[in-house]
Amino acid sequence: MTNTSQRVLIFDTTLRDGEQSPGATMSLPEKLEIALLLDEMNVDVIEAGFPIASEGDFESVSEIAKNTKNAIICGLARANINDIDRCWSAVKNAKASRIHTFIGTSPIHRKYQVRLNKKEVLEKIQMTVMHARDLCGDVQWSPMDATRTEGDFLCSVVETAIKSGATTINIPDTVGYTAPGESAKIIRMLKNRVPNIDQIVIATHCHNDLGMATANALAAVEAGARQIECTINGLGERAGNTALEEVVMAMKVRNDIYPFHSEINTKKLMSASRLVATVSGFPVQFNKAIVGKNAFAHESGIHQDGMLKHSGSFEIMSPEDIGLTDSNLVMGKHSGRAALRKKLEDLGYTIGDNKLKDLFVRFKELADRKKEIFDDDLIALISDSASNEAHDFIKLEKLEVVCGTESPQKAKLVLQIDNNVFQTTSKGDGPVDAVFKAVKELFPNDSRLQLYQVHAVTEGTDAQATVSVRLEENGKIATGQSSDTDTVVASAKAYINALNKLLLRREKKALG
Protein backbone atom coordinates (compact mmCIF):
# COMPACT_ATOMS: atom_id res chain seq x y z
CA MET A 1 0.00 0.00 0.00
CA THR A 2 1.31 3.49 -0.87
CA ASN A 3 0.56 6.77 0.82
CA THR A 4 -1.72 7.82 -2.05
CA SER A 5 -4.31 5.22 -1.06
CA GLN A 6 -7.53 6.41 0.59
CA ARG A 7 -7.64 3.28 2.78
CA VAL A 8 -6.58 3.93 6.37
CA LEU A 9 -5.28 0.99 8.40
CA ILE A 10 -6.54 0.72 11.97
CA PHE A 11 -3.85 -0.33 14.44
CA ASP A 12 -5.41 -1.14 17.82
CA THR A 13 -3.18 -0.93 20.87
CA THR A 14 -5.82 -1.44 23.59
CA LEU A 15 -4.02 -4.55 24.80
CA ARG A 16 -0.63 -2.81 24.98
CA ASP A 17 -0.84 0.95 25.45
CA GLY A 18 -4.39 0.67 26.82
CA GLU A 19 -3.42 -1.85 29.47
CA GLN A 20 -0.61 0.46 30.60
CA SER A 21 -3.32 2.78 31.91
CA PRO A 22 -2.99 2.67 35.73
CA GLY A 23 -5.38 0.05 37.08
CA ALA A 24 -6.30 -1.50 33.73
CA THR A 25 -4.90 -4.96 34.43
CA MET A 26 -6.28 -7.69 32.15
CA SER A 27 -6.01 -11.45 32.53
CA LEU A 28 -5.02 -13.70 29.64
CA PRO A 29 -8.61 -14.91 28.98
CA GLU A 30 -9.81 -11.29 29.02
CA LYS A 31 -7.10 -10.19 26.59
CA LEU A 32 -7.90 -13.07 24.29
CA GLU A 33 -11.61 -12.23 24.36
CA ILE A 34 -10.87 -8.62 23.38
CA ALA A 35 -8.41 -9.69 20.67
CA LEU A 36 -10.94 -12.06 19.10
CA LEU A 37 -13.56 -9.31 19.00
CA LEU A 38 -11.07 -6.86 17.46
CA ASP A 39 -10.26 -9.55 14.89
CA GLU A 40 -13.96 -9.99 14.09
CA MET A 41 -14.47 -6.25 13.64
CA ASN A 42 -11.70 -6.14 11.00
CA VAL A 43 -8.99 -4.30 12.90
CA ASP A 44 -5.94 -4.41 10.60
CA VAL A 45 -3.23 -4.67 13.26
CA ILE A 46 -3.58 -5.73 16.90
CA GLU A 47 -0.70 -4.69 19.12
CA ALA A 48 -1.10 -7.54 21.59
CA GLY A 49 1.46 -6.54 24.19
CA PHE A 50 5.06 -6.04 25.23
CA PRO A 51 6.48 -9.61 25.26
CA ILE A 52 9.71 -8.83 27.11
CA ALA A 53 7.83 -7.17 30.02
CA SER A 54 6.86 -10.42 31.77
CA GLU A 55 6.05 -14.07 31.22
CA GLY A 56 2.39 -13.13 31.44
CA ASP A 57 2.72 -10.60 28.62
CA PHE A 58 4.68 -13.07 26.50
CA GLU A 59 2.04 -15.77 27.00
CA SER A 60 -0.79 -13.36 26.17
CA VAL A 61 0.82 -12.22 22.92
CA SER A 62 1.62 -15.83 21.97
CA GLU A 63 -1.94 -17.03 22.58
CA ILE A 64 -3.42 -14.12 20.65
CA ALA A 65 -1.03 -14.84 17.76
CA LYS A 66 -2.16 -18.48 17.69
CA ASN A 67 -5.91 -17.84 17.97
CA THR A 68 -6.68 -14.82 15.78
CA LYS A 69 -7.54 -15.37 12.12
CA ASN A 70 -7.36 -12.12 10.19
CA ALA A 71 -5.43 -9.29 11.84
CA ILE A 72 -1.68 -8.75 11.81
CA ILE A 73 -0.47 -9.50 15.35
CA CYS A 74 2.16 -7.08 16.56
CA GLY A 75 4.42 -7.05 19.59
CA LEU A 76 6.35 -4.10 20.99
CA ALA A 77 10.11 -4.17 21.53
CA ARG A 78 12.64 -1.63 22.71
CA ALA A 79 15.67 -0.99 20.54
CA ASN A 80 17.73 -3.94 21.74
CA ILE A 81 18.33 -7.44 20.43
CA ASN A 82 16.85 -9.31 23.41
CA ASP A 83 13.57 -7.39 23.21
CA ILE A 84 13.29 -7.99 19.47
CA ASP A 85 14.08 -11.71 19.73
CA ARG A 86 11.53 -12.13 22.51
CA CYS A 87 8.95 -10.22 20.50
CA TRP A 88 9.50 -12.41 17.44
CA SER A 89 9.14 -15.58 19.52
CA ALA A 90 5.75 -14.33 20.72
CA VAL A 91 4.28 -13.22 17.37
CA LYS A 92 5.84 -15.67 14.92
CA ASN A 93 2.93 -18.13 14.99
CA ALA A 94 0.36 -15.56 13.87
CA LYS A 95 -1.18 -15.71 10.43
CA ALA A 96 0.60 -12.39 9.85
CA SER A 97 3.22 -11.04 12.26
CA ARG A 98 4.78 -7.65 12.94
CA ILE A 99 7.63 -6.46 15.15
CA HIS A 100 7.27 -2.88 16.43
CA THR A 101 10.49 -1.41 17.78
CA PHE A 102 11.20 2.10 19.01
CA ILE A 103 13.73 4.47 20.57
CA GLY A 104 13.43 7.95 22.06
CA THR A 105 14.66 10.66 19.68
CA SER A 106 13.77 14.03 21.24
CA PRO A 107 16.49 16.05 23.02
CA ILE A 108 15.05 15.29 26.46
CA HIS A 109 14.75 11.57 25.69
CA ARG A 110 18.27 11.39 24.24
CA LYS A 111 19.72 13.08 27.31
CA TYR A 112 17.75 11.44 30.12
CA GLN A 113 15.96 8.36 28.78
CA VAL A 114 18.27 6.61 26.30
CA ARG A 115 21.45 8.59 27.17
CA LEU A 116 22.81 8.49 23.65
CA ASN A 117 23.99 11.21 21.28
CA LYS A 118 22.55 11.64 17.79
CA LYS A 119 25.16 9.46 16.11
CA GLU A 120 24.64 6.66 18.65
CA VAL A 121 20.88 6.82 18.20
CA LEU A 122 21.23 6.46 14.42
CA GLU A 123 23.59 3.50 14.84
CA LYS A 124 21.19 1.79 17.22
CA ILE A 125 18.26 2.31 14.86
CA GLN A 126 20.21 0.75 11.98
CA MET A 127 21.33 -2.26 14.03
CA THR A 128 17.97 -3.05 15.65
CA VAL A 129 15.73 -2.44 12.65
CA MET A 130 17.98 -4.59 10.45
CA HIS A 131 17.88 -7.36 13.05
CA ALA A 132 14.10 -7.16 13.28
CA ARG A 133 13.80 -7.26 9.49
CA ASP A 134 16.00 -10.38 9.36
CA LEU A 135 13.40 -12.10 11.55
CA CYS A 136 10.17 -10.64 10.19
CA GLY A 137 9.16 -9.15 6.86
CA ASP A 138 6.84 -6.62 8.55
CA VAL A 139 8.72 -4.18 10.81
CA GLN A 140 7.30 -1.02 12.31
CA TRP A 141 9.60 1.60 13.79
CA SER A 142 8.78 4.58 16.02
CA PRO A 143 10.82 7.61 17.10
CA MET A 144 9.43 8.01 20.62
CA ASP A 145 8.49 11.63 21.40
CA ALA A 146 8.63 12.42 17.70
CA THR A 147 6.61 15.62 18.01
CA ARG A 148 9.30 17.14 20.26
CA THR A 149 12.18 15.95 18.07
CA GLU A 150 14.10 18.49 15.95
CA GLY A 151 12.82 18.43 12.35
CA ASP A 152 16.21 17.72 10.75
CA PHE A 153 17.00 14.89 13.14
CA LEU A 154 13.51 13.41 12.78
CA CYS A 155 14.05 13.23 9.02
CA SER A 156 17.44 11.57 9.59
CA VAL A 157 16.14 8.87 11.95
CA VAL A 158 13.17 8.08 9.71
CA GLU A 159 15.45 7.83 6.66
CA THR A 160 17.77 5.48 8.59
CA ALA A 161 14.89 3.26 9.69
CA ILE A 162 13.59 2.98 6.10
CA LYS A 163 17.05 2.16 4.75
CA SER A 164 17.39 -0.50 7.46
CA GLY A 165 14.18 -2.25 6.43
CA ALA A 166 11.24 -0.68 8.26
CA THR A 167 7.97 -1.12 6.37
CA THR A 168 5.88 1.17 8.60
CA ILE A 169 7.09 4.39 10.20
CA ASN A 170 5.00 5.51 13.14
CA ILE A 171 5.12 9.11 14.34
CA PRO A 172 4.10 9.11 18.01
CA ASP A 173 2.93 12.15 19.93
CA THR A 174 4.09 10.34 23.05
CA VAL A 175 3.22 13.04 25.58
CA GLY A 176 0.16 14.52 23.84
CA TYR A 177 2.03 17.72 23.02
CA THR A 178 1.14 18.50 19.42
CA ALA A 179 -1.84 20.23 17.79
CA PRO A 180 -3.65 19.44 14.50
CA GLY A 181 -1.79 21.96 12.33
CA GLU A 182 1.58 20.84 13.65
CA SER A 183 0.64 17.14 13.38
CA ALA A 184 -0.08 17.60 9.69
CA LYS A 185 3.03 19.75 9.19
CA ILE A 186 5.30 17.00 10.57
CA ILE A 187 3.84 14.38 8.22
CA ARG A 188 4.15 16.70 5.21
CA MET A 189 7.75 17.51 6.14
CA LEU A 190 8.65 13.82 6.24
CA LYS A 191 6.90 13.14 2.93
CA ASN A 192 8.74 16.00 1.27
CA ARG A 193 12.20 15.42 2.71
CA VAL A 194 12.74 11.69 3.38
CA PRO A 195 13.83 9.52 0.44
CA ASN A 196 11.69 6.43 -0.33
CA ILE A 197 9.05 7.37 2.23
CA ASP A 198 6.46 6.73 -0.48
CA GLN A 199 7.42 3.04 -0.30
CA ILE A 200 6.33 2.61 3.30
CA VAL A 201 3.21 3.30 5.42
CA ILE A 202 3.24 6.36 7.65
CA ALA A 203 1.38 5.88 10.93
CA THR A 204 0.21 8.31 13.61
CA HIS A 205 0.00 7.61 17.34
CA CYS A 206 -1.54 10.37 19.44
CA HIS A 207 -2.13 10.84 23.15
CA ASN A 208 -4.94 12.96 24.51
CA ASP A 209 -3.23 15.09 27.16
CA LEU A 210 -4.56 18.30 25.60
CA GLY A 211 -7.80 16.72 24.37
CA MET A 212 -6.71 16.75 20.72
CA ALA A 213 -5.78 13.12 20.01
CA THR A 214 -8.58 12.46 17.51
CA ALA A 215 -8.08 15.81 15.77
CA ASN A 216 -4.30 15.25 15.60
CA ALA A 217 -4.72 11.75 14.14
CA LEU A 218 -7.15 12.93 11.46
CA ALA A 219 -4.89 15.87 10.58
CA ALA A 220 -2.01 13.44 10.10
CA VAL A 221 -4.17 11.32 7.79
CA GLU A 222 -5.09 14.40 5.74
CA ALA A 223 -1.35 15.07 5.37
CA GLY A 224 -0.56 11.53 4.19
CA ALA A 225 -0.50 9.12 7.15
CA ARG A 226 -2.35 5.90 6.32
CA GLN A 227 -2.36 4.09 9.66
CA ILE A 228 -3.96 5.32 12.87
CA GLU A 229 -2.88 3.84 16.19
CA CYS A 230 -5.77 3.95 18.62
CA THR A 231 -7.58 2.19 21.45
CA ILE A 232 -11.15 1.26 22.30
CA ASN A 233 -12.75 4.01 24.45
CA GLY A 234 -9.49 5.97 24.15
CA LEU A 235 -8.03 3.84 26.95
CA GLY A 236 -4.37 4.55 27.66
CA GLU A 237 -1.74 6.15 29.85
CA ARG A 238 -2.50 9.51 31.47
CA ALA A 239 -5.37 11.07 29.46
CA GLY A 240 -5.49 8.13 27.05
CA ASN A 241 -4.99 7.53 23.34
CA THR A 242 -6.85 8.37 20.16
CA ALA A 243 -10.23 6.62 20.45
CA LEU A 244 -10.77 4.03 17.71
CA GLU A 245 -14.51 4.63 17.58
CA GLU A 246 -14.02 8.37 17.11
CA VAL A 247 -11.63 8.29 14.14
CA VAL A 248 -13.52 5.48 12.43
CA MET A 249 -16.89 7.21 12.72
CA ALA A 250 -15.43 10.62 11.82
CA MET A 251 -14.22 9.18 8.51
CA LYS A 252 -17.55 7.45 7.96
CA VAL A 253 -19.88 10.31 8.89
CA ARG A 254 -17.77 13.12 7.40
CA ASN A 255 -16.46 11.29 4.35
CA ASP A 256 -17.12 14.48 2.41
CA ILE A 257 -14.22 16.22 4.15
CA TYR A 258 -12.27 13.10 5.19
CA PRO A 259 -12.37 11.09 1.93
CA PHE A 260 -10.78 8.04 3.57
CA HIS A 261 -12.13 4.74 4.75
CA SER A 262 -11.31 1.87 7.07
CA GLU A 263 -12.53 -1.71 6.95
CA ILE A 264 -13.90 -1.63 10.50
CA ASN A 265 -17.31 -3.23 11.05
CA THR A 266 -18.79 -0.29 12.95
CA LYS A 267 -21.76 -2.35 14.16
CA LYS A 268 -19.37 -3.99 16.64
CA LEU A 269 -18.14 -0.72 18.15
CA MET A 270 -20.58 -0.73 21.06
CA SER A 271 -19.80 -4.37 21.85
CA ALA A 272 -16.08 -3.59 21.89
CA SER A 273 -16.60 -0.50 24.05
CA ARG A 274 -18.61 -2.37 26.64
CA LEU A 275 -16.24 -5.34 26.70
CA VAL A 276 -13.18 -3.15 27.24
CA ALA A 277 -14.97 -1.10 29.92
CA THR A 278 -15.99 -4.29 31.72
CA VAL A 279 -12.58 -5.96 31.51
CA SER A 280 -10.51 -2.87 32.36
CA GLY A 281 -12.80 -1.59 35.11
CA PHE A 282 -12.74 1.84 33.44
CA PRO A 283 -16.34 2.98 32.90
CA VAL A 284 -17.15 5.03 29.81
CA GLN A 285 -18.05 8.61 30.65
CA PHE A 286 -21.72 9.32 29.94
CA ASN A 287 -20.99 12.05 27.38
CA LYS A 288 -18.18 10.15 25.63
CA ALA A 289 -18.37 10.63 21.85
CA ILE A 290 -19.91 7.72 19.89
CA VAL A 291 -20.20 5.13 22.69
CA GLY A 292 -21.19 7.15 25.77
CA LYS A 293 -24.52 6.45 27.47
CA ASN A 294 -25.80 9.90 26.46
CA ALA A 295 -24.38 9.91 22.92
CA PHE A 296 -27.87 9.30 21.50
CA ALA A 297 -29.92 10.77 24.39
CA HIS A 298 -32.05 13.89 23.91
CA GLU A 299 -33.52 15.80 26.86
CA SER A 300 -33.92 19.32 25.51
CA GLY A 301 -37.49 20.01 24.40
CA ILE A 302 -36.30 21.47 21.10
CA HIS A 303 -34.12 18.41 20.45
CA GLN A 304 -36.91 15.99 21.38
CA ASP A 305 -39.36 17.79 19.10
CA GLY A 306 -36.86 17.63 16.24
CA MET A 307 -36.19 13.94 16.84
CA LEU A 308 -39.92 13.15 16.73
CA LYS A 309 -40.21 14.91 13.39
CA HIS A 310 -37.00 13.54 11.86
CA SER A 311 -34.09 11.81 13.62
CA GLY A 312 -31.63 13.57 11.34
CA SER A 313 -32.55 16.87 12.98
CA PHE A 314 -30.25 16.18 15.91
CA GLU A 315 -28.46 12.90 15.10
CA ILE A 316 -25.62 12.77 12.58
CA MET A 317 -25.47 8.96 12.72
CA SER A 318 -27.91 6.26 13.68
CA PRO A 319 -27.52 4.13 16.82
CA GLU A 320 -27.64 1.06 14.57
CA ASP A 321 -24.40 2.21 12.88
CA ILE A 322 -22.44 1.38 16.04
CA GLY A 323 -24.39 -1.73 17.04
CA LEU A 324 -27.16 -0.30 19.20
CA THR A 325 -30.57 -1.82 18.49
CA ASP A 326 -34.03 -1.12 19.84
CA SER A 327 -35.60 -3.95 21.82
CA ASN A 328 -39.16 -4.31 23.04
CA LEU A 329 -38.26 -7.15 25.43
CA VAL A 330 -39.14 -6.23 29.00
CA MET A 331 -37.10 -8.28 31.42
CA GLY A 332 -38.34 -9.45 34.80
CA LYS A 333 -38.39 -12.42 37.14
CA HIS A 334 -40.53 -14.49 34.74
CA SER A 335 -38.15 -14.04 31.80
CA GLY A 336 -36.43 -17.20 30.56
CA ARG A 337 -32.89 -17.94 29.46
CA ALA A 338 -33.68 -17.53 25.75
CA ALA A 339 -35.17 -14.09 26.36
CA LEU A 340 -32.09 -13.10 28.36
CA ARG A 341 -29.77 -14.23 25.56
CA LYS A 342 -31.81 -12.29 22.98
CA LYS A 343 -31.79 -9.17 25.13
CA LEU A 344 -28.04 -9.39 25.61
CA GLU A 345 -27.54 -9.81 21.86
CA ASP A 346 -29.65 -6.68 21.32
CA LEU A 347 -27.32 -4.89 23.71
CA GLY A 348 -24.29 -6.04 21.72
CA TYR A 349 -23.10 -8.98 23.82
CA THR A 350 -22.39 -12.46 22.53
CA ILE A 351 -22.57 -14.84 25.49
CA GLY A 352 -21.40 -18.46 25.53
CA ASP A 353 -23.55 -21.18 27.11
CA ASN A 354 -21.47 -21.50 30.29
CA LYS A 355 -21.35 -17.76 30.89
CA LEU A 356 -25.07 -17.46 30.15
CA LYS A 357 -25.83 -20.16 32.72
CA ASP A 358 -23.95 -18.23 35.42
CA LEU A 359 -25.42 -14.91 34.31
CA PHE A 360 -28.96 -16.31 34.33
CA VAL A 361 -28.59 -17.31 37.98
CA ARG A 362 -27.43 -13.78 38.84
CA PHE A 363 -30.23 -12.31 36.74
CA LYS A 364 -32.86 -14.32 38.63
CA GLU A 365 -31.39 -13.24 41.96
CA LEU A 366 -31.55 -9.61 40.86
CA ALA A 367 -35.09 -10.02 39.49
CA ASP A 368 -36.23 -11.23 42.93
CA ARG A 369 -35.03 -7.92 44.36
CA LYS A 370 -36.08 -5.60 41.52
CA LYS A 371 -39.48 -5.31 39.89
CA GLU A 372 -38.10 -4.31 36.49
CA ILE A 373 -34.70 -5.02 34.99
CA PHE A 374 -33.37 -2.19 32.82
CA ASP A 375 -30.75 -2.45 30.09
CA ASP A 376 -28.17 -0.77 32.34
CA ASP A 377 -28.92 -3.34 35.05
CA LEU A 378 -27.98 -6.12 32.63
CA ILE A 379 -24.81 -4.33 31.55
CA ALA A 380 -23.84 -3.91 35.20
CA LEU A 381 -24.64 -7.58 35.80
CA ILE A 382 -22.29 -8.62 32.98
CA SER A 383 -19.58 -6.36 34.39
CA ASP A 384 -20.06 -7.81 37.87
CA SER A 385 -19.98 -11.36 36.48
CA ALA A 386 -16.70 -10.63 34.66
CA SER A 387 -15.10 -9.28 37.83
CA ASN A 388 -15.93 -12.37 39.90
CA GLU A 389 -13.85 -15.08 38.33
CA ALA A 390 -13.91 -18.62 39.69
CA HIS A 391 -10.12 -18.58 40.12
CA ASP A 392 -10.04 -15.46 42.34
CA PHE A 393 -7.77 -15.89 45.35
CA ILE A 394 -10.13 -13.94 47.64
CA LYS A 395 -13.93 -14.38 47.58
CA LEU A 396 -16.74 -12.83 49.57
CA GLU A 397 -18.72 -15.47 51.46
CA LYS A 398 -20.91 -13.47 53.84
CA LEU A 399 -21.32 -9.89 55.07
CA GLU A 400 -23.38 -8.34 57.84
CA VAL A 401 -23.22 -4.65 58.76
CA VAL A 402 -24.57 -2.54 61.62
CA CYS A 403 -24.95 1.16 60.96
CA GLY A 404 -27.10 4.15 61.85
CA THR A 405 -27.09 7.17 64.15
CA GLU A 406 -27.11 5.27 67.44
CA SER A 407 -25.21 2.03 66.92
CA PRO A 408 -21.44 1.76 66.36
CA GLN A 409 -20.76 1.02 62.69
CA LYS A 410 -19.33 -2.44 62.35
CA ALA A 411 -18.99 -5.22 59.81
CA LYS A 412 -18.98 -8.98 60.30
CA LEU A 413 -17.18 -10.44 57.30
CA VAL A 414 -16.55 -13.97 56.08
CA LEU A 415 -13.99 -14.43 53.29
CA GLN A 416 -12.69 -17.43 51.39
CA ILE A 417 -8.95 -16.97 50.94
CA ASP A 418 -7.10 -19.58 48.91
CA ASN A 419 -9.99 -22.03 49.54
CA ASN A 420 -9.87 -21.48 53.31
CA VAL A 421 -12.65 -19.66 55.20
CA PHE A 422 -11.90 -16.84 57.66
CA GLN A 423 -14.10 -14.38 59.52
CA THR A 424 -13.77 -11.24 61.63
CA THR A 425 -15.73 -8.28 62.96
CA SER A 426 -14.37 -4.74 62.60
CA LYS A 427 -15.53 -1.25 63.53
CA GLY A 428 -15.14 1.76 61.32
CA ASP A 429 -16.15 5.32 60.52
CA GLY A 430 -19.24 4.15 58.63
CA PRO A 431 -20.18 0.72 57.25
CA VAL A 432 -17.90 0.84 54.19
CA ASP A 433 -14.88 1.82 56.27
CA ALA A 434 -15.68 -1.06 58.63
CA VAL A 435 -15.90 -3.51 55.73
CA PHE A 436 -12.59 -2.38 54.21
CA LYS A 437 -10.88 -2.66 57.61
CA ALA A 438 -12.30 -6.18 58.00
CA VAL A 439 -10.94 -7.21 54.60
CA LYS A 440 -7.53 -5.83 55.50
CA GLU A 441 -7.61 -7.66 58.83
CA LEU A 442 -8.32 -11.00 57.16
CA PHE A 443 -5.92 -10.37 54.28
CA PRO A 444 -3.13 -8.03 55.45
CA ASN A 445 -1.67 -5.94 52.62
CA ASP A 446 0.13 -2.66 51.97
CA SER A 447 -2.35 -1.29 49.44
CA ARG A 448 -3.64 2.28 49.74
CA LEU A 449 -7.13 3.34 48.70
CA GLN A 450 -6.84 5.93 45.91
CA LEU A 451 -10.44 6.05 44.73
CA TYR A 452 -13.84 5.05 46.07
CA GLN A 453 -16.70 5.94 43.77
CA VAL A 454 -20.39 5.02 43.74
CA HIS A 455 -23.03 5.65 41.10
CA ALA A 456 -26.55 4.35 40.67
CA VAL A 457 -26.99 2.22 37.56
CA THR A 458 -30.67 3.11 37.15
CA GLU A 459 -33.28 5.24 38.89
CA GLY A 460 -35.30 4.28 41.94
CA THR A 461 -34.56 3.18 45.50
CA ASP A 462 -34.08 -0.40 44.29
CA ALA A 463 -31.40 0.64 41.79
CA GLN A 464 -28.15 -1.27 41.59
CA ALA A 465 -25.10 0.66 42.76
CA THR A 466 -21.90 0.28 40.80
CA VAL A 467 -18.86 0.83 42.98
CA SER A 468 -15.33 1.46 41.71
CA VAL A 469 -12.33 1.03 44.00
CA ARG A 470 -8.75 1.87 43.02
CA LEU A 471 -5.87 0.50 45.09
CA GLU A 472 -2.14 1.23 44.89
CA GLU A 473 0.57 -1.06 46.19
CA ASN A 474 4.29 -0.45 45.60
CA GLY A 475 3.62 1.54 42.44
CA LYS A 476 1.14 -0.98 41.05
CA ILE A 477 -2.43 0.22 40.61
CA ALA A 478 -5.56 -1.89 40.22
CA THR A 479 -9.20 -0.88 39.84
CA GLY A 480 -12.01 -3.12 41.04
CA GLN A 481 -15.65 -2.76 40.14
CA SER A 482 -18.87 -4.42 41.25
CA SER A 483 -22.63 -3.86 41.23
CA ASP A 484 -25.34 -4.79 43.69
CA THR A 485 -28.65 -3.43 44.99
CA ASP A 486 -26.84 -3.25 48.35
CA THR A 487 -24.21 -0.52 48.12
CA VAL A 488 -22.13 -1.92 50.98
CA VAL A 489 -22.04 -5.38 49.39
CA ALA A 490 -21.03 -3.81 46.06
CA SER A 491 -18.28 -1.92 47.92
CA ALA A 492 -16.92 -5.10 49.49
CA LYS A 493 -16.93 -6.94 46.17
CA ALA A 494 -15.22 -4.04 44.36
CA TYR A 495 -12.51 -3.82 47.03
CA ILE A 496 -11.91 -7.57 46.85
CA ASN A 497 -11.88 -7.43 43.04
CA ALA A 498 -9.15 -4.77 43.15
CA LEU A 499 -7.14 -6.86 45.62
CA ASN A 500 -7.37 -9.89 43.33
CA LYS A 501 -6.05 -7.78 40.45
CA LEU A 502 -3.15 -6.57 42.58
CA LEU A 503 -2.35 -10.20 43.39
CA LEU A 504 -2.37 -10.95 39.67
CA ARG A 505 0.12 -8.12 39.13
CA ARG A 506 2.32 -9.49 41.91
CA GLU A 507 2.26 -12.87 40.16
CA LYS A 508 3.19 -11.29 36.82
CA LYS A 509 6.10 -9.45 38.44
CA ALA A 510 7.33 -12.64 40.11
CA LEU A 511 7.18 -14.51 36.81
CA GLY A 512 8.87 -11.69 34.95
Beta strands, then each sheet from edge to edge (+ up, - down):
strand 1: 9-12
strand 2: 45-49
strand 3: 72-78
strand 4: 97-104
strand 5: 139-144
strand 6: 168-173
strand 7: 201-206
strand 8: 227-230
strand 9: 394-402
strand 10: 410-417
strand 11: 420-427
strand 12: 448-456
strand 13: 465-473
strand 14: 476-484
sheet 1: 1+ 2+ 3+ 4+ 5+ 6+ 7+ 8+ 1+
sheet 2: 9+ 10- 11+
sheet 3: 12+ 13- 14+
end
